Amino acid sequence: MRGARLGALLSTLALPLTAEPIRIASYDPELSRDGPGLLLRDLQRGEDPQIAAMARIVAHAAPDILLLTGVDRDAQGATLDALAARLQAEGAPDYPYRLAPPSNAGLASGLDLDGDGRIDGARDSHGYGRFTGDGAMALLSRFPLRLERDLTGLLWRDLPGAEQPAIEGTPFPSAEAQAARRLSSAGHWVVRAETPSGPLRLLAFAATPPVFDGPEDLNGLRNRDEIRLWPRLMDGDLGPAPAPPFVILGLANLDPADGEGRRDAMRALLDDPRLVDPLPGSEGGRAAADPAHAGDPSHDTADWDAPPDGPGNLRVDYVLPSRGGLAVIDAGVVWPATGPLAEAAARAAAHRLVWVDLELE
C-alpha cells in the first residue's frame, strides 16, 4: 500500500504545472516634457500628480511586460530607471529588464523634412521631437529581453509598396528629403522575451498621428506605412518573418472605423488571419461614447474631445497576439466609468492602458 501511494505521489509530481497567463500591455502615458532631463527631474522630485496617476494605473494592471510610448528617453537610461523605481514604489511589479534603444523621435536629420524652409524644427527630425528622445518608447519586463531586430533606421522608400507624399507629381518637400527620411516616427522593434513558458517575440512600435500636415498628407501616408510594415515583415519582405508566438503592440494612432487617417491600413492589420484581435473593452469607453462615431466605443483607448474641438474617443492603442502559439485568456482597457481609478486614468493621460492575458501553447 505504501509503495502504491508513493508511486501515485511521484506520478502527480511529474505532471507539468499549469503556467500562469502572461499579461502584455501597451500604454501611452504622455510622459513627454518640454526639454531634456525634465521628466527625470519630475520623477526624482516625486511630486508630479500626472506621474502618480499613471503609476497607479500601471500598478492596477500589473502587466508582466509593458510597452510605454510617448515617454522621454536619455542615452544613459537614467529616466527609465527612475520610472521603473517609481512604478514599483506605487505597487507595480518589479521590472528588472528594461529596453529603450535609440529612437527617431527628435533625431536631427539636417534636412528640411516638412517644407517650411528650415532644417532645425521639431518636424525636421526623423520623428517629431523638440530634442533627442522626445516622446520615445520603452519596454519594461519581468522577464529577460533581447533586441533581435531594430527597424527604426529603415528608410521610408525601402518599405515595399511605400507611398511618399507629392503635390502635383512633385515629391514633397523634396526628392532629397524623401531619399533620407526614415519610416519610423519613433521605432519598430522585434524583441525576444524569455518567459517561463518559452520565448515570446514582441513587435513594438509607435506611429505618427495621421494629422498636423497639409494637402500632401505626409503624416497620413506615413502613419499608414508605419502600420503596413508589420504585414510586410510577416510576409518575409523585410528579412526573415517572425515565427509564432509573437505579439504586435503599441500606438498605431489610427482607429479602424473613426477619425482621420487611412483607416484601411488598420482594418487590414486587424483582419490579418495571422493575428487575433482580442477586442479589449471597458465601461468607461462605452460611457464616454460619441454617438457620431461608427466603431464600438467599448473598445476605444483614448479619451479626446468630440469634434470640432477634437477627434472624439478613438481606438488607437493595440495588443494583437499571433494566431499561432498563443491562447487569449482575457483582455481589457483600464478605463472604469466612475470612481477613483477612473479619475486617475483621466489625470494621467488621454490614452488608456490596454492589456491582454496570454498563455503560450
Rosetta blueprint (number, residue, H / E / L):
1 M L
2 R H
3 G H
4 A H
5 R H
6 L H
7 G H
8 A H
9 L H
10 L H
11 S H
12 T H
13 L H
14 A H
15 L L
16 P L
17 L L
18 T L
19 A L
20 E L
21 P L
22 I E
23 R E
24 I E
25 A E
26 S E
27 Y E
28 D L
29 P L
30 E L
31 L E
32 S L
33 R L
34 D L
35 G L
36 P L
37 G L
38 L H
39 L H
40 L H
41 R H
42 D H
43 L H
44 Q H
45 R H
46 G L
47 E L
48 D L
49 P H
50 Q H
51 I H
52 A H
53 A H
54 M H
55 A H
56 R H
57 I H
58 V H
59 A H
60 H H
61 A H
62 A L
63 P L
64 D L
65 I E
66 L E
67 L E
68 L E
69 T E
70 G E
71 V E
72 D L
73 R L
74 D L
75 A L
76 Q L
77 G L
78 A H
79 T H
80 L H
81 D H
82 A H
83 L H
84 A H
85 A H
86 R H
87 L H
88 Q H
89 A H
90 E L
91 G L
92 A L
93 P L
94 D L
95 Y L
96 P L
97 Y E
98 R E
99 L E
100 A L
101 P L
102 P L
103 S L
104 N L
105 A E
106 G L
107 L L
108 A E
109 S L
110 G L
111 L L
112 D L
113 L L
114 D L
115 G L
116 D L
117 G L
118 R L
119 I L
120 D L
121 G L
122 A H
123 R H
124 D H
125 S E
126 H L
127 G E
128 Y L
129 G L
130 R L
131 F L
132 T L
133 G L
134 D L
135 G L
136 A E
137 M E
138 A E
139 L E
140 L E
141 S E
142 R L
143 F L
144 P L
145 L E
146 R E
147 L E
148 E E
149 R E
150 D E
151 L L
152 T L
153 G L
154 L L
155 L E
156 W H
157 R H
158 D H
159 L L
160 P L
161 G L
162 A L
163 E L
164 Q L
165 P L
166 A E
167 I E
168 E L
169 G L
170 T E
171 P E
172 F L
173 P L
174 S L
175 A H
176 E H
177 A H
178 Q H
179 A H
180 A H
181 R L
182 R E
183 L L
184 S L
185 S L
186 A L
187 G E
188 H E
189 W E
190 V E
191 V E
192 R E
193 A E
194 E E
195 T E
196 P L
197 S L
198 G E
199 P E
200 L E
201 R E
202 L E
203 L E
204 A E
205 F E
206 A E
207 A L
208 T L
209 P L
210 P L
211 V L
212 F L
213 D L
214 G L
215 P L
216 E L
217 D L
218 L H
219 N H
220 G H
221 L H
222 R H
223 N H
224 R H
225 D H
226 E H
227 I H
228 R H
229 L H
230 W H
231 P H
232 R H
233 L H
234 M H
235 D H
236 G L
237 D L
238 L L
239 G L
240 P L
241 A L
242 P L
243 A L
244 P L
245 P L
246 F E
247 V E
248 I E
249 L E
250 G E
251 L E
252 A L
253 N L
254 L L
255 D L
256 P L
257 A L
258 D L
259 G L
260 E L
261 G L
262 R L
263 R H
264 D H
265 A H
266 M H
267 R H
268 A H
269 L H
270 L H
271 D L
272 D L
273 P L
274 R L
275 L E
276 V L
277 D L
278 P L
279 L L
280 P L
281 G L
282 S L
283 E H
284 G H
285 G H
286 R H
287 A H
288 A L
289 A L
290 D L
291 P L
292 A L
293 H L
294 A L
295 G L
296 D L
297 P H
298 S H
299 H H
300 D L
301 T L
302 A E
303 D L
304 W L
305 D L
306 A L
307 P L
308 P L
309 D L
310 G L
311 P L
312 G L
313 N L
314 L E
315 R L
316 V L
317 D E
318 Y E
319 V E
320 L E
321 P E
322 S E
323 R L
324 G L
325 G L
326 L E
327 A E
328 V E
329 I E
330 D E
331 A E
332 G E
333 V E
334 V L
335 W L
336 P L
337 A L
338 T L
339 G L
340 P H
341 L H
342 A H
343 E H
344 A H
345 A H
346 A H
347 R H
348 A H
349 A L
350 A L
351 H E
352 R L
353 L L
354 V E
355 W E
356 V E
357 D E
358 L E
359 E E
360 L E
361 E L
